[in-house]
């Protein structure tokens, strides 16, 4: 990547908002993708096929669609088709064991129902597939342009990357000089945030005097996102070690 592209400018704009700029950019992309789906792709054959192969949207994007300004008729058309696909699969597979050749080693001791095997083999949410590629490009841009003057100034005004996205930077770009630039810049932001949290706590002591600044008052909410990432972008871990598919690693 040796030239700026649209994702770069989206990141720069995202730096002006509170929270992790990569999470912010992905959330904006998510809304755009859902709007495109409902306004332009309801009758598109390829899009409908991708949705059927995933049994629809993940929980995050289904909830976003329901909570947004969705086109009710478009959503109803998609949901009726997807509910038919799910209904037919459950009717066809619910009482059948999976063929032995489809069992992973972790299932070898049990008889895995065919319906469960089918569900675990579904492709992931189509919107998440798009966001996965976008996230990769954003992280590459963060590292590639870490020393770029425009991006550096924007990042200096931002809340910095969240913990999950810093881990991703180190995991995939640890040999790039820009990775260490971003890590150092982000650590400075985390230290500043800790200071705001400490001041917020101190202002609630009975001997404290003076008002609480808006920046300090919002620090605990920002810290929650910095630690765990934006809700939706990073899902829950209910099933990660419970023997079933994790929403974050299997389907999102």
Buried (B, 14 or more C-beta within 10 A) or exposed (E): EEEBEEBBBBBBBBBEBEBBBBBBBBBBBBBEBBBEBBEEBBEEEEBBEBBBBBBBBBBBBBEBBEEEEBBEEBBEBBBEBBEEBEEEBEEEBEEEBBEEEEBEEEBEEEEBBBBBBBBBEBBBBBBBBBBEEBBEBBBBBBBBBBEBEEBBEBBEEBBBBBBBBBEBBEEBBEEBEBBBBBBEBBEEBBEBBEEBBEBBEEBEEEEEEEEBEEEBBBBEEBBEBBEEBBEBBBBEEEBBEEEEBBBBEBBB
